[in-house]
Amino acid sequence: MIADLPTRSLGDLQALHPGIAHVLRLADPSEPKPDMDFASWLETLDLTKLNRAGLSIENLCTHVETLVRQSETLRGPLDFSLKALSLIAGVDKFGGAEAFDLEIAVGEIVCIVGPTGSGKSRLLADIECLAQGDTPSKRKVLINGAKPDPTLRFGSNHGLIAQVSQNMNFVMDLGVGEFLTMHAECRQATDADGVVADVIVCGNELAGERFTAETPLTQLSGGQSRALMIADTALLSASPIVLIDEIENAGIDRRRALDLLVAREKIVLISTHDPILALMGDKRVVIRHGAIAKIIQTSARERACLVELQRLDARFTEVRQRLRVGETIDDEKFEVRWMR
Ligand SMILES: Nc1ncnc2c1ncn2[C@@H]1O[C@H](COP(=O)(O)OP(=O)(O)OP(=O)(O)O)[C@@H](O)[C@H]1O
């Protein structure tokens, strides 16, 4: 959880993002309590009523936290331009020295690979909190080659990093368009309607399955919500560093998603178990026992393999789609194509 969230007043939180005011009202329709802190307010909630509204303390906290982070990343441009992000080596899970530092330039995509539990999310979390030797991995993060200004680190409004997390369950009873309009307003976009329409078009290109401005957020599928958040991060967020904890392989156009983010001159780090995504990066970082064990530049031959893998993936997607809609795959024409 964001460190100071429990002690922030409801009034402060509401002022941060109109979506937060909406969620708080949903959970507690009684008189507003602007002076009460978030933790004390949670204790006053009636769990039965909360459940009836489709909420729980856990998803309420996750949601408010997501919106607080979003309001931070929706802020105006930073007052400096990001050129490079560096991760100075720390220690592995056994306290042994990590073998490599990591240098990432603007416009680069870095994929983080490694077995389950090896420490991929830890690496992303180190970047997210601009670690300074004070996390289990003892890594240090540098911005443009220097230790980040403490205001960037502890000011809860730094807007340097946007995170697209695995947990994108919306609890808000809002349409996609209303939700995006709130973002555009927070961001003080000059053409809010235009940018909202662009995010919806992009989200649809990524998701495959169409949604509209009127689609309620709660009805989006996992893939659609992820696609919406990626389009929103690319087009509306000012943050130059984007952290993504896996993009589902079902249904999202991964290449387009990455192109969209990189076109905005962002540094993108993706933790993934997906071979296609892993090969789409400029380089991939291999994590073992909590530390960087290798940094591999994606070679021309690997890129050629990627083309072949994408061809197979397209076939696989086609079979999935046909089976999903009740078709069979035993017609001769399809078999001939499949064997090619
Ligand atoms: N260098 C380290 N030192 C100490 N603990 C670490 C280190 N790296 C990772 N860990 C811890 O190991 C556990 C597993 O790490 P993490 O969740 O990052 O793995 P992961 O590779 O993301 O797993 P998955 O693929 O299942 O999502 C976490 O509790 C994490 O804090």
The ligand as an ORCA input file, in Angstrom:
! r2SCAN-3c Opt
* xyz 0 1
  N      17.248     -9.866     -4.066
  C      16.308    -10.278     -3.222
  N      16.562    -10.363     -1.896
  C      15.610    -10.787     -1.028
  N      14.373    -11.163     -1.402
  C      14.058    -11.097     -2.709
  C      15.000    -10.661     -3.690
  N      14.407    -10.695     -4.913
  C      13.158    -11.158     -4.697
  N      12.944    -11.403     -3.397
  C      11.703    -11.909     -2.781
  O      11.357    -13.161     -3.375
  C       9.944    -13.316     -3.468
  C       9.526    -13.651     -4.923
  O       9.889    -12.559     -5.742
  P       8.935    -11.966     -6.893
  O       7.522    -11.932     -6.442
  O       9.565    -10.699     -7.331
  O       9.087    -13.107     -8.000
  P       8.537    -13.137     -9.516
  O       9.677    -13.565    -10.371
  O       7.880    -11.854     -9.857
  O       7.478    -14.302     -9.426
  P       6.219    -14.602    -10.441
  O       6.788    -15.000    -11.754
  O       5.535    -15.749     -9.753
  O       5.353    -13.362    -10.473
  C       9.352    -11.987     -2.984
  O       8.972    -12.154     -1.631
  C      10.508    -11.018     -3.110
  O      10.417     -9.918     -2.193
*
